[in-house]
Amino acid sequence: QVHLVESGGGLVQPGGSLRLSCAASGFIFWRYGMNWYRQTPGKERELVAYISSEGTNTNVANSVKGRFTISRDNAKNTVYLQMSNLKPEDTAVYYCNARISNINKWGQGTQVTVSS
């Protein structure tokens, strides 16, 4: 059974940093690309960042380019999202995602709030 467990969210002031973690289990982690999404109330879930199975290819949304970095540790079955220079518009619930057998798997999400 696939489990994705996010952690690391919280309240941070504008300009601050957070590192989100997603611990994965129940599937062969190193075989799959991983994603981070975020969602605010009333809006669709937005793709924030992607990393390939071996971590050699990454991509981030234009809205976070230069501020967010995605990485992974296949030995720990964990994917990370390093967020810097956070802005109030980054406030959202952040979700870890893997697409396995054409089915999207999601964690429970972690709340990030950027506010002074």
C-alpha positions as CSV (number, residue, x, y, z in Angstrom):
1,Q,0.0,0.0,0.0
2,V,1.4,3.3,-1.1
3,H,2.0,5.9,1.6
4,L,3.2,9.4,1.2
5,V,3.7,11.4,4.3
6,E,4.6,15.1,4.1
7,S,6.1,17.1,6.9
8,G,7.9,20.4,7.5
9,G,5.1,22.9,6.9
10,G,4.4,25.8,9.3
11,L,4.1,29.5,9.7
12,V,6.9,31.6,8.3
13,Q,7.5,35.3,7.7
14,P,7.8,36.7,4.2
15,G,11.4,36.2,3.0
16,G,11.8,33.1,5.2
17,S,12.6,29.5,4.3
18,L,11.1,26.1,4.9
19,R,12.1,22.6,3.8
20,L,9.3,20.1,3.2
21,S,9.9,16.4,3.3
22,C,7.8,13.6,1.9
23,A,8.5,10.1,3.2
24,A,7.4,7.4,0.7
25,S,6.7,3.7,1.3
26,G,4.8,0.8,-0.4
27,F,6.4,1.1,-3.8
28,I,9.8,1.1,-5.4
29,F,10.6,4.7,-4.8
30,W,13.7,5.0,-7.0
31,R,11.7,3.9,-10.1
32,Y,9.3,6.9,-10.1
33,G,9.5,10.6,-10.7
34,M,8.0,12.6,-7.9
35,N,6.0,15.8,-7.7
36,W,5.1,18.6,-5.3
37,Y,1.8,20.3,-5.8
38,R,0.0,23.0,-3.8
39,Q,-3.5,24.1,-3.4
40,T,-5.4,27.0,-1.9
41,P,-9.1,27.1,-1.1
42,G,-11.3,27.4,-4.2
43,K,-8.4,26.8,-6.6
44,E,-7.2,23.8,-8.5
45,R,-4.1,21.9,-7.3
46,E,-1.0,23.4,-8.9
47,L,2.1,21.6,-9.9
48,V,5.1,23.2,-8.2
49,A,8.0,20.9,-8.9
50,Y,9.0,17.7,-10.5
51,I,12.0,15.4,-10.1
52,S,12.9,12.4,-12.2
53,S,13.4,9.0,-10.7
54,E,17.2,9.3,-10.4
55,G,17.1,13.0,-9.5
56,T,18.9,14.0,-12.6
57,N,16.1,16.1,-14.1
58,T,14.1,18.7,-12.2
59,N,11.6,21.3,-13.1
60,V,9.8,24.0,-11.1
61,A,6.9,26.2,-11.9
62,N,7.7,29.7,-13.1
63,S,6.1,31.2,-10.1
64,V,8.7,29.6,-7.8
65,K,11.7,29.5,-10.1
66,G,14.8,30.7,-8.4
67,R,13.2,30.2,-4.9
68,F,12.2,26.6,-4.7
69,T,14.4,23.5,-5.2
70,I,13.3,19.9,-5.4
71,S,15.6,17.1,-4.4
72,R,15.4,13.4,-3.4
73,D,17.3,10.8,-1.4
74,N,16.6,7.4,-2.8
75,A,18.4,5.7,0.0
76,K,15.8,7.3,2.4
77,N,12.8,7.1,0.1
78,T,12.3,10.8,0.6
79,V,11.7,13.8,-1.6
80,Y,12.3,17.3,-0.4
81,L,11.1,20.8,-1.4
82,Q,13.5,23.6,-0.2
83,M,11.6,26.9,-0.3
84,S,13.4,30.2,0.1
85,N,12.4,33.8,-0.1
86,L,8.8,32.8,0.7
87,K,6.0,35.1,-0.3
88,P,2.4,35.4,1.1
89,E,1.2,34.0,-2.2
90,D,3.1,30.8,-1.5
91,T,0.6,30.1,1.3
92,A,-1.1,26.8,0.5
93,V,-1.4,23.1,1.4
94,Y,1.5,21.3,-0.2
95,Y,1.1,17.8,-1.4
96,C,3.6,15.1,-2.4
97,N,2.6,13.1,-5.5
98,A,3.6,10.0,-7.4
99,R,1.8,8.6,-10.4
100,I,1.9,4.8,-10.1
101,S,0.2,2.5,-12.6
102,N,-1.5,5.6,-14.0
103,I,-3.0,6.4,-10.7
104,N,-2.2,9.5,-8.8
105,K,-1.1,8.9,-5.2
106,W,-1.2,11.7,-2.7
107,G,-0.1,12.4,0.8
108,Q,-2.3,14.2,3.3
109,G,-0.6,17.5,2.7
110,T,1.2,20.0,4.9
111,Q,0.1,23.6,5.5
112,V,2.5,26.4,4.6
113,T,1.5,29.8,5.8
114,V,3.6,32.9,4.9
115,S,2.5,35.9,6.9
116,S,4.0,38.6,9.1
